[in-house]
Amino acid sequence: MERLTYSVKVSLDVKEKVKDFCERYGIKQGYFVETALSEQLAREETVQDILELKRLKDLEP
């Protein structure tokens, strides 16, 4: 898998929480953030699928 840098601005509070959590549990921050983003994307896709099914059901006679 190709790797690249992806920069975003986050609050200092979030940055410190991620840093502290990763240090406490011995997790690399890059791995933690990538996993969190992937899991959130999967959840959001599920929500969008459910909303689309609801819209289609509402169109049925």
PDB file of N, CA, C, O and CB in Angstrom:
ATOM      1  N   MET A   1       0.836  -1.167   0.000  1.00  0.00           N
ATOM      2  CA  MET A   1       0.000   0.000   0.000  1.00  0.00           C
ATOM      3  C   MET A   1       0.892   1.246   0.000  1.00  0.00           C
ATOM      4  O   MET A   1       1.844   1.346   0.774  1.00  0.00           O
ATOM      5  CB  MET A   1      -0.957  -0.011   1.213  1.00  0.00           C
ATOM      6  N   GLU A   2       0.567   2.174  -0.869  1.00  0.00           N
ATOM      7  CA  GLU A   2       1.317   3.423  -0.932  1.00  0.00           C
ATOM      8  C   GLU A   2       1.018   4.270   0.301  1.00  0.00           C
ATOM      9  O   GLU A   2      -0.133   4.363   0.728  1.00  0.00           O
ATOM     10  CB  GLU A   2       0.977   4.202  -2.222  1.00  0.00           C
ATOM     11  N   ARG A   3       2.033   4.878   0.864  1.00  0.00           N
ATOM     12  CA  ARG A   3       1.879   5.717   2.056  1.00  0.00           C
ATOM     13  C   ARG A   3       2.117   7.172   1.663  1.00  0.00           C
ATOM     14  O   ARG A   3       2.955   7.462   0.809  1.00  0.00           O
ATOM     15  CB  ARG A   3       2.864   5.276   3.192  1.00  0.00           C
ATOM     16  N   LEU A   4       1.377   8.080   2.288  1.00  0.00           N
ATOM     17  CA  LEU A   4       1.575   9.495   2.049  1.00  0.00           C
ATOM     18  C   LEU A   4       1.233  10.274   3.296  1.00  0.00           C
ATOM     19  O   LEU A   4       0.641   9.738   4.233  1.00  0.00           O
ATOM     20  CB  LEU A   4       0.736   9.973   0.867  1.00  0.00           C
ATOM     21  N   THR A   5       1.605  11.533   3.306  1.00  0.00           N
ATOM     22  CA  THR A   5       1.293  12.408   4.427  1.00  0.00           C
ATOM     23  C   THR A   5      -0.023  13.099   4.157  1.00  0.00           C
ATOM     24  O   THR A   5      -0.259  13.599   3.057  1.00  0.00           O
ATOM     25  CB  THR A   5       2.417  13.441   4.664  1.00  0.00           C
ATOM     26  N   TYR A   6      -0.890  13.125   5.172  1.00  0.00           N
ATOM     27  CA  TYR A   6      -2.205  13.753   5.075  1.00  0.00           C
ATOM     28  C   TYR A   6      -2.340  14.662   6.287  1.00  0.00           C
ATOM     29  O   TYR A   6      -2.450  14.182   7.415  1.00  0.00           O
ATOM     30  CB  TYR A   6      -3.374  12.681   5.012  1.00  0.00           C
ATOM     31  N   SER A   7      -2.332  15.958   6.063  1.00  0.00           N
ATOM     32  CA  SER A   7      -2.341  16.904   7.177  1.00  0.00           C
ATOM     33  C   SER A   7      -3.716  17.507   7.386  1.00  0.00           C
ATOM     34  O   SER A   7      -4.400  17.874   6.430  1.00  0.00           O
ATOM     35  CB  SER A   7      -1.325  18.008   6.942  1.00  0.00           C
ATOM     36  N   VAL A   8      -4.110  17.603   8.631  1.00  0.00           N
ATOM     37  CA  VAL A   8      -5.350  18.279   9.010  1.00  0.00           C
ATOM     38  C   VAL A   8      -5.082  19.080  10.281  1.00  0.00           C
ATOM     39  O   VAL A   8      -4.171  18.772  11.050  1.00  0.00           O
ATOM     40  CB  VAL A   8      -6.523  17.251   9.223  1.00  0.00           C
ATOM     41  N   LYS A   9      -5.887  20.102  10.482  1.00  0.00           N
ATOM     42  CA  LYS A   9      -5.774  20.874  11.714  1.00  0.00           C
ATOM     43  C   LYS A   9      -6.767  20.313  12.723  1.00  0.00           C
ATOM     44  O   LYS A   9      -7.940  20.106  12.411  1.00  0.00           O
ATOM     45  CB  LYS A   9      -6.029  22.396  11.459  1.00  0.00           C
ATOM     46  N   VAL A  10      -6.282  20.071  13.931  1.00  0.00           N
ATOM     47  CA  VAL A  10      -7.131  19.604  15.023  1.00  0.00           C
ATOM     48  C   VAL A  10      -6.866  20.499  16.231  1.00  0.00           C
ATOM     49  O   VAL A  10      -5.846  21.184  16.304  1.00  0.00           O
ATOM     50  CB  VAL A  10      -6.859  18.090  15.361  1.00  0.00           C
ATOM     51  N   SER A  11      -7.792  20.477  17.161  1.00  0.00           N
ATOM     52  CA  SER A  11      -7.601  21.283  18.368  1.00  0.00           C
ATOM     53  C   SER A  11      -6.429  20.723  19.176  1.00  0.00           C
ATOM     54  O   SER A  11      -6.093  19.542  19.084  1.00  0.00           O
ATOM     55  CB  SER A  11      -8.900  21.310  19.231  1.00  0.00           C
ATOM     56  N   LEU A  12      -5.831  21.589  19.952  1.00  0.00           N
ATOM     57  CA  LEU A  12      -4.729  21.173  20.816  1.00  0.00           C
ATOM     58  C   LEU A  12      -5.203  20.094  21.783  1.00  0.00           C
ATOM     59  O   LEU A  12      -4.450  19.176  22.108  1.00  0.00           O
ATOM     60  CB  LEU A  12      -4.156  22.380  21.592  1.00  0.00           C
ATOM     61  N   ASP A  13      -6.443  20.201  22.241  1.00  0.00           N
ATOM     62  CA  ASP A  13      -7.009  19.219  23.163  1.00  0.00           C
ATOM     63  C   ASP A  13      -7.035  17.821  22.536  1.00  0.00           C
ATOM     64  O   ASP A  13      -6.635  16.847  23.174  1.00  0.00           O
ATOM     65  CB  ASP A  13      -8.425  19.638  23.579  1.00  0.00           C
ATOM     66  N   VAL A  14      -7.505  17.724  21.294  1.00  0.00           N
ATOM     67  CA  VAL A  14      -7.561  16.424  20.607  1.00  0.00           C
ATOM     68  C   VAL A  14      -6.156  15.885  20.393  1.00  0.00           C
ATOM     69  O   VAL A  14      -5.905  14.700  20.613  1.00  0.00           O
ATOM     70  CB  VAL A  14      -8.299  16.546  19.251  1.00  0.00           C
ATOM     71  N   LYS A  15      -5.245  16.740  19.969  1.00  0.00           N
ATOM     72  CA  LYS A  15      -3.865  16.312  19.743  1.00  0.00           C
ATOM     73  C   LYS A  15      -3.256  15.729  21.014  1.00  0.00           C
ATOM     74  O   LYS A  15      -2.616  14.677  20.980  1.00  0.00           O
ATOM     75  CB  LYS A  15      -3.016  17.487  19.245  1.00  0.00           C
ATOM     76  N   GLU A  16      -3.457  16.414  22.128  1.00  0.00           N
ATOM     77  CA  GLU A  16      -2.900  15.943  23.395  1.00  0.00           C
ATOM     78  C   GLU A  16      -3.555  14.642  23.854  1.00  0.00           C
ATOM     79  O   GLU A  16      -2.879  13.762  24.387  1.00  0.00           O
ATOM     80  CB  GLU A  16      -3.064  17.011  24.470  1.00  0.00           C
ATOM     81  N   LYS A  17      -4.865  14.515  23.650  1.00  0.00           N
ATOM     82  CA  LYS A  17      -5.548  13.278  24.031  1.00  0.00           C
ATOM     83  C   LYS A  17      -5.034  12.096  23.222  1.00  0.00           C
ATOM     84  O   LYS A  17      -4.802  11.019  23.771  1.00  0.00           O
ATOM     85  CB  LYS A  17      -7.060  13.423  23.843  1.00  0.00           C
ATOM     86  N   VAL A  18      -4.854  12.293  21.914  1.00  0.00           N
ATOM     87  CA  VAL A  18      -4.333  11.219  21.059  1.00  0.00           C
ATOM     88  C   VAL A  18      -2.917  10.861  21.485  1.00  0.00           C
ATOM     89  O   VAL A  18      -2.585   9.684  21.629  1.00  0.00           O
ATOM     90  CB  VAL A  18      -4.357  11.637  19.565  1.00  0.00           C
ATOM     91  N   LYS A  19      -2.086  11.873  21.685  1.00  0.00           N
ATOM     92  CA  LYS A  19      -0.701  11.639  22.083  1.00  0.00           C
ATOM     93  C   LYS A  19      -0.636  10.876  23.405  1.00  0.00           C
ATOM     94  O   LYS A  19       0.075   9.877  23.515  1.00  0.00           O
ATOM     95  CB  LYS A  19       0.053  12.970  22.200  1.00  0.00           C
ATOM     96  N   ASP A  20      -1.377  11.348  24.407  1.00  0.00           N
ATOM     97  CA  ASP A  20      -1.363  10.695  25.719  1.00  0.00           C
ATOM     98  C   ASP A  20      -1.879   9.259  25.639  1.00  0.00           C
ATOM     99  O   ASP A  20      -1.286   8.352  26.224  1.00  0.00           O
ATOM    100  CB  ASP A  20      -2.205  11.493  26.715  1.00  0.00           C
ATOM    101  N   PHE A  21      -2.979   9.054  24.918  1.00  0.00           N
ATOM    102  CA  PHE A  21      -3.559   7.716  24.783  1.00  0.00           C
ATOM    103  C   PHE A  21      -2.553   6.765  24.134  1.00  0.00           C
ATOM    104  O   PHE A  21      -2.322   5.660  24.625  1.00  0.00           O
ATOM    105  CB  PHE A  21      -4.862   7.769  23.951  1.00  0.00           C
ATOM    106  N   CYS A  22      -1.966   7.206  23.036  1.00  0.00           N
ATOM    107  CA  CYS A  22      -1.026   6.348  22.307  1.00  0.00           C
ATOM    108  C   CYS A  22       0.210   6.033  23.143  1.00  0.00           C
ATOM    109  O   CYS A  22       0.696   4.903  23.134  1.00  0.00           O
ATOM    110  CB  CYS A  22      -0.609   7.014  20.996  1.00  0.00           C
ATOM    111  N   GLU A  23       0.715   7.025  23.859  1.00  0.00           N
ATOM    112  CA  GLU A  23       1.873   6.773  24.724  1.00  0.00           C
ATOM    113  C   GLU A  23       1.520   5.799  25.845  1.00  0.00           C
ATOM    114  O   GLU A  23       2.305   4.906  26.164  1.00  0.00           O
ATOM    115  CB  GLU A  23       2.395   8.091  25.318  1.00  0.00           C
ATOM    116  N   ARG A  24       0.345   5.969  26.439  1.00  0.00           N
ATOM    117  CA  ARG A  24      -0.084   5.120  27.555  1.00  0.00           C
ATOM    118  C   ARG A  24      -0.197   3.662  27.131  1.00  0.00           C
ATOM    119  O   ARG A  24       0.170   2.763  27.887  1.00  0.00           O
ATOM    120  CB  ARG A  24      -1.423   5.607  28.109  1.00  0.00           C
ATOM    121  N   TYR A  25      -0.711   3.422  25.909  1.00  0.00           N
ATOM    122  CA  TYR A  25      -0.966   2.049  25.467  1.00  0.00           C
ATOM    123  C   TYR A  25       0.039   1.536  24.443  1.00  0.00           C
ATOM    124  O   TYR A  25      -0.132   0.445  23.900  1.00  0.00           O
ATOM    125  CB  TYR A  25      -2.342   1.959  24.889  1.00  0.00           C
ATOM    126  N   GLY A  26       1.075   2.306  24.178  1.00  0.00           N
ATOM    127  CA  GLY A  26       2.124   1.862  23.272  1.00  0.00           C
ATOM    128  C   GLY A  26       1.677   1.715  21.828  1.00  0.00           C
ATOM    129  O   GLY A  26       2.121   0.812  21.119  1.00  0.00           O
ATOM    130  N   ILE A  27       0.792   2.611  21.397  1.00  0.00           N
ATOM    131  CA  ILE A  27       0.275   2.576  20.029  1.00  0.00           C
ATOM    132  C   ILE A  27       0.915   3.712  19.245  1.00  0.00           C
ATOM    133  O   ILE A  27       1.058   4.822  19.757  1.00  0.00           O
ATOM    134  CB  ILE A  27      -1.286   2.689  20.004  1.00  0.00           C
ATOM    135  N   LYS A  28       1.296   3.437  18.016  1.00  0.00           N
ATOM    136  CA  LYS A  28       1.818   4.505  17.167  1.00  0.00           C
ATOM    137  C   LYS A  28       0.670   5.421  16.757  1.00  0.00           C
ATOM    138  O   LYS A  28      -0.406   4.957  16.380  1.00  0.00           O
ATOM    139  CB  LYS A  28       2.537   3.923  15.913  1.00  0.00           C
ATOM    140  N   GLN A  29       0.914   6.732  16.838  1.00  0.00           N
ATOM    141  CA  GLN A  29      -0.135   7.701  16.542  1.00  0.00           C
ATOM    142  C   GLN A  29      -0.644   7.573  15.108  1.00  0.00           C
ATOM    143  O   GLN A  29      -1.846   7.685  14.868  1.00  0.00           O
ATOM    144  CB  GLN A  29       0.377   9.110  16.784  1.00  0.00           C
ATOM    145  N   GLY A  30       0.241   7.342  14.169  1.00  0.00           N
ATOM    146  CA  GLY A  30      -0.177   7.202  12.775  1.00  0.00           C
ATOM    147  C   GLY A  30      -1.131   6.037  12.587  1.00  0.00           C
ATOM    148  O   GLY A  30      -2.140   6.151  11.891  1.00  0.00           O
ATOM    149  N   TYR A  31      -0.802   4.911  13.214  1.00  0.00           N
ATOM    150  CA  TYR A  31      -1.671   3.734  13.142  1.00  0.00           C
ATOM    151  C   TYR A  31      -3.019   4.029  13.787  1.00  0.00           C
ATOM    152  O   TYR A  31      -4.067   3.687  13.239  1.00  0.00           O
ATOM    153  CB  TYR A  31      -1.007   2.523  13.827  1.00  0.00           C
ATOM    154  N   PHE A  32      -2.984   4.666  14.953  1.00  0.00           N
ATOM    155  CA  PHE A  32      -4.214   4.983  15.678  1.00  0.00           C
ATOM    156  C   PHE A  32      -5.127   5.876  14.842  1.00  0.00           C
ATOM    157  O   PHE A  32      -6.319   5.601  14.711  1.00  0.00           O
ATOM    158  CB  PHE A  32      -3.888   5.666  17.013  1.00  0.00           C
ATOM    159  N   VAL A  33      -4.568   6.939  14.281  1.00  0.00           N
ATOM    160  CA  VAL A  33      -5.373   7.886  13.501  1.00  0.00           C
ATOM    161  C   VAL A  33      -5.895   7.223  12.230  1.00  0.00           C
ATOM    162  O   VAL A  33      -7.060   7.409  11.878  1.00  0.00           O
ATOM    163  CB  VAL A  33      -4.546   9.140  13.146  1.00  0.00           C
ATOM    164  N   GLU A  34      -5.063   6.461  11.541  1.00  0.00           N
ATOM    165  CA  GLU A  34      -5.509   5.793  10.318  1.00  0.00           C
ATOM    166  C   GLU A  34      -6.637   4.802  10.612  1.00  0.00           C
ATOM    167  O   GLU A  34      -7.615   4.735   9.868  1.00  0.00           O
ATOM    168  CB  GLU A  34      -4.331   5.068   9.645  1.00  0.00           C
ATOM    169  N   THR A  35      -6.502   4.041  11.684  1.00  0.00           N
ATOM    170  CA  THR A  35      -7.539   3.089  12.065  1.00  0.00           C
ATOM    171  C   THR A  35      -8.826   3.806  12.442  1.00  0.00           C
ATOM    172  O   THR A  35      -9.912   3.390  12.039  1.00  0.00           O
ATOM    173  CB  THR A  35      -7.064   2.217  13.224  1.00  0.00           C
ATOM    174  N   ALA A  36      -8.708   4.878  13.212  1.00  0.00           N
ATOM    175  CA  ALA A  36      -9.895   5.641  13.624  1.00  0.00           C
ATOM    176  C   ALA A  36     -10.622   6.216  12.411  1.00  0.00           C
ATOM    177  O   ALA A  36     -11.850   6.165  12.344  1.00  0.00           O
ATOM    178  CB  ALA A  36      -9.500   6.777  14.588  1.00  0.00           C
ATOM    179  N   LEU A  37      -9.879   6.757  11.461  1.00  0.00           N
ATOM    180  CA  LEU A  37     -10.505   7.305  10.253  1.00  0.00           C
ATOM    181  C   LEU A  37     -11.187   6.209   9.441  1.00  0.00           C
ATOM    182  O   LEU A  37     -12.304   6.399   8.961  1.00  0.00           O
ATOM    183  CB  LEU A  37      -9.461   8.025   9.389  1.00  0.00           C
ATOM    184  N   SER A  38     -10.532   5.077   9.286  1.00  0.00           N
ATOM    185  CA  SER A  38     -11.122   3.968   8.525  1.00  0.00           C
ATOM    186  C   SER A  38     -12.403   3.469   9.173  1.00  0.00           C
ATOM    187  O   SER A  38     -13.392   3.216   8.485  1.00  0.00           O
ATOM    188  CB  SER A  38     -10.124   2.818   8.398  1.00  0.00           C
ATOM    189  N   GLU A  39     -12.389   3.325  10.495  1.00  0.00           N
ATOM    190  CA  GLU A  39     -13.582   2.851  11.201  1.00  0.00           C
ATOM    191  C   GLU A  39     -14.720   3.864  11.121  1.00  0.00           C
ATOM    192  O   GLU A  39     -15.878   3.481  10.956  1.00  0.00           O
ATOM    193  CB  GLU A  39     -13.249   2.558  12.664  1.00  0.00           C
ATOM    194  N   GLN A  40     -14.401   5.152  11.236  1.00  0.00           N
ATOM    195  CA  GLN A  40     -15.440   6.176  11.145  1.00  0.00           C
ATOM    196  C   GLN A  40     -16.025   6.228   9.739  1.00  0.00           C
ATOM    197  O   GLN A  40     -17.234   6.402   9.582  1.00  0.00           O
ATOM    198  CB  GLN A  40     -14.877   7.550  11.534  1.00  0.00           C
ATOM    199  N   LEU A  41     -15.190   6.079   8.719  1.00  0.00           N
ATOM    200  CA  LEU A  41     -15.694   6.038   7.341  1.00  0.00           C
ATOM    201  C   LEU A  41     -16.664   4.880   7.150  1.00  0.00           C
ATOM    202  O   LEU A  41     -17.705   5.038   6.514  1.00  0.00           O
ATOM    203  CB  LEU A  41     -14.530   5.918   6.343  1.00  0.00           C
ATOM    204  N   ALA A  42     -16.330   3.728   7.694  1.00  0.00           N
ATOM    205  CA  ALA A  42     -17.218   2.563   7.580  1.00  0.00           C
ATOM    206  C   ALA A  42     -18.555   2.840   8.258  1.00  0.00           C
ATOM    207  O   ALA A  42     -19.606   2.504   7.714  1.00  0.00           O
ATOM    208  CB  ALA A  42     -16.559   1.310   8.198  1.00  0.00           C
ATOM    209  N   ARG A  43     -18.523   3.452   9.449  1.00  0.00           N
ATOM    210  CA  ARG A  43     -19.772   3.785  10.149  1.00  0.00           C
ATOM    211  C   ARG A  43     -20.594   4.790   9.355  1.00  0.00           C
ATOM    212  O   ARG A  43     -21.809   4.639   9.231  1.00  0.00           O
ATOM    213  CB  ARG A  43     -19.472   4.344  11.549  1.00  0.00           C
ATOM    214  N   GLU A  44     -19.943   5.810   8.819  1.00  0.00           N
ATOM    215  CA  GLU A  44     -20.651   6.834   8.047  1.00  0.00           C
ATOM    216  C   GLU A  44     -21.267   6.243   6.777  1.00  0.00           C
ATOM    217  O   GLU A  44     -22.376   6.615   6.393  1.00  0.00           O
ATOM    218  CB  GLU A  44     -19.697   7.983   7.684  1.00  0.00           C
ATOM    219  N   GLU A  45     -20.551   5.326   6.126  1.00  0.00           N
ATOM    220  CA  GLU A  45     -21.099   4.678   4.934  1.00  0.00           C
ATOM    221  C   GLU A  45     -22.338   3.862   5.286  1.00  0.00           C
ATOM    222  O   GLU A  45     -23.307   3.846   4.527  1.00  0.00           O
ATOM    223  CB  GLU A  45     -20.041   3.778   4.273  1.00  0.00           C
ATOM    224  N   THR A  46     -22.312   3.188   6.429  1.00  0.00           N
ATOM    225  CA  THR A  46     -23.475   2.424   6.877  1.00  0.00           C
ATOM    226  C   THR A  46     -24.661   3.345   7.119  1.00  0.00           C
ATOM    227  O   THR A  46     -25.781   3.036   6.710  1.00  0.00           O
ATOM    228  CB  THR A  46     -23.146   1.637   8.153  1.00  0.00           C
ATOM    229  N   VAL A  47     -24.429   4.465   7.774  1.00  0.00           N
ATOM    230  CA  VAL A  47     -25.500   5.435   8.028  1.00  0.00           C
ATOM    231  C   VAL A  47     -26.078   5.932   6.713  1.00  0.00           C
ATOM    232  O   VAL A  47     -27.297   6.014   6.564  1.00  0.00           O
ATOM    233  CB  VAL A  47     -24.978   6.625   8.867  1.00  0.00           C
ATOM    234  N   GLN A  48     -25.222   6.262   5.765  1.00  0.00           N
ATOM    235  CA  GLN A  48     -25.702   6.758   4.475  1.00  0.00           C
ATOM    236  C   GLN A  48     -26.498   5.686   3.733  1.00  0.00           C
ATOM    237  O   GLN A  48     -27.500   5.994   3.089  1.00  0.00           O
ATOM    238  CB  GLN A  48     -24.523   7.229   3.613  1.00  0.00           C
ATOM    239  N   ASP A  49     -26.060   4.433   3.820  1.00  0.00           N
ATOM    240  CA  ASP A  49     -26.808   3.334   3.197  1.00  0.00           C
ATOM    241  C   ASP A  49     -28.199   3.206   3.809  1.00  0.00           C
ATOM    242  O   ASP A  49     -29.183   3.022   3.093  1.00  0.00           O
ATOM    243  CB  ASP A  49     -26.042   2.007   3.347  1.00  0.00           C
ATOM    244  N   ILE A  50     -28.276   3.302   5.124  1.00  0.00           N
ATOM    245  CA  ILE A  50     -29.570   3.205   5.808  1.00  0.00           C
ATOM    246  C   ILE A  50     -30.479   4.353   5.395  1.00  0.00           C
ATOM    247  O   ILE A  50     -31.663   4.144   5.131  1.00  0.00           O
ATOM    248  CB  ILE A  50     -29.378   3.203   7.336  1.00  0.00           C
ATOM    249  N   LEU A  51     -29.935   5.562   5.338  1.00  0.00           N
ATOM    250  CA  LEU A  51     -30.739   6.718   4.925  1.00  0.00           C
ATOM    251  C   LEU A  51     -31.235   6.566   3.489  1.00  0.00           C
ATOM    252  O   LEU A  51     -32.369   6.930   3.178  1.00  0.00           O
ATOM    253  CB  LEU A  51     -29.923   8.010   5.061  1.00  0.00           C
ATOM    254  N   GLU A  52     -30.390   6.031   2.622  1.00  0.00           N
ATOM    255  CA  GLU A  52     -30.793   5.826   1.230  1.00  0.00           C
ATOM    256  C   GLU A  52     -31.910   4.787   1.143  1.00  0.00           C
ATOM    257  O   GLU A  52     -32.868   4.971   0.391  1.00  0.00           O
ATOM    258  CB  GLU A  52     -29.585   5.386   0.375  1.00  0.00           C
ATOM    259  N   LEU A  53     -31.797   3.707   1.898  1.00  0.00           N
ATOM    260  CA  LEU A  53     -32.862   2.697   1.917  1.00  0.00           C
ATOM    261  C   LEU A  53     -34.170   3.290   2.428  1.00  0.00           C
ATOM    262  O   LEU A  53     -35.242   2.981   1.907  1.00  0.00           O
ATOM    263  CB  LEU A  53     -32.453   1.501   2.790  1.00  0.00           C
ATOM    264  N   LYS A  54     -34.082   4.135   3.439  1.00  0.00           N
ATOM    265  CA  LYS A  54     -35.282   4.780   3.972  1.00  0.00           C
ATOM    266  C   LYS A  54     -35.914   5.688   2.916  1.00  0.00           C
ATOM    267  O   LYS A  54     -37.134   5.697   2.752  1.00  0.00           O
ATOM    268  CB  LYS A  54     -34.942   5.589   5.243  1.00  0.00           C
ATOM    269  N   ARG A  55     -35.081   6.453   2.202  1.00  0.00           N
ATOM    270  CA  ARG A  55     -35.602   7.326   1.138  1.00  0.00           C
ATOM    271  C   ARG A  55     -36.288   6.508   0.052  1.00  0.00           C
ATOM    272  O   ARG A  55     -37.354   6.887  -0.434  1.00  0.00           O
ATOM    273  CB  ARG A  55     -34.468   8.169   0.524  1.00  0.00           C
ATOM    274  N   LEU A  56     -35.683   5.393  -0.329  1.00  0.00           N
ATOM    275  CA  LEU A  56     -36.274   4.546  -1.361  1.00  0.00           C
ATOM    276  C   LEU A  56     -37.581   3.930  -0.883  1.00  0.00           C
ATOM    277  O   LEU A  56     -38.540   3.828  -1.648  1.00  0.00           O
ATOM    278  CB  LEU A  56     -35.295   3.447  -1.773  1.00  0.00           C
ATOM    279  N   LYS A  57     -37.621   3.521   0.380  1.00  0.00           N
ATOM    280  CA  LYS A  57     -38.847   2.946   0.928  1.00  0.00           C
ATOM    281  C   LYS A  57     -39.963   3.989   0.943  1.00  0.00           C
ATOM    282  O   LYS A  57     -41.118   3.660   0.671  1.00  0.00           O
ATOM    283  CB  LYS A  57     -38.601   2.401   2.352  1.00  0.00           C
ATOM    284  N   ASP A  58     -39.636   5.225   1.253  1.00  0.00           N
ATOM    285  CA  ASP A  58     -40.630   6.302   1.279  1.00  0.00           C
ATOM    286  C   ASP A  58     -41.191   6.597  -0.113  1.00  0.00           C
ATOM    287  O   ASP A  58     -42.289   7.139  -0.235  1.00  0.00           O
ATOM    288  CB  ASP A  58     -40.012   7.569   1.864  1.00  0.00           C
ATOM    289  N   LEU A  59     -40.448   6.246  -1.155  1.00  0.00           N
ATOM    290  CA  LEU A  59     -40.908   6.474  -2.526  1.00  0.00           C
ATOM    291  C   LEU A  59     -41.856   5.387  -3.014  1.00  0.00           C
ATOM    292  O   LEU A  59     -42.565   5.574  -4.004  1.00  0.00           O
ATOM    293  CB  LEU A  59     -39.725   6.564  -3.457  1.00  0.00           C
ATOM    294  N   GLU A  60     -41.869   4.239  -2.312  1.00  0.00           N
ATOM    295  CA  GLU A  60     -42.743   3.138  -2.731  1.00  0.00           C
ATOM    296  C   GLU A  60     -44.208   3.535  -2.564  1.00  0.00           C
ATOM    297  O   GLU A  60     -44.565   4.250  -1.627  1.00  0.00           O
ATOM    298  CB  GLU A  60     -42.437   1.856  -1.918  1.00  0.00           C
ATOM    299  N   PRO A  61     -45.065   3.055  -3.499  1.00  0.00           N
ATOM    300  CA  PRO A  61     -46.498   3.399  -3.403  1.00  0.00           C
ATOM    301  C   PRO A  61     -47.184   2.761  -2.209  1.00  0.00           C
ATOM    302  O   PRO A  61     -48.381   2.963  -2.005  1.00  0.00           O
ATOM    303  CB  PRO A  61     -47.215   2.982  -4.663  1.00  0.00           C
TER     304      PRO A  61
END
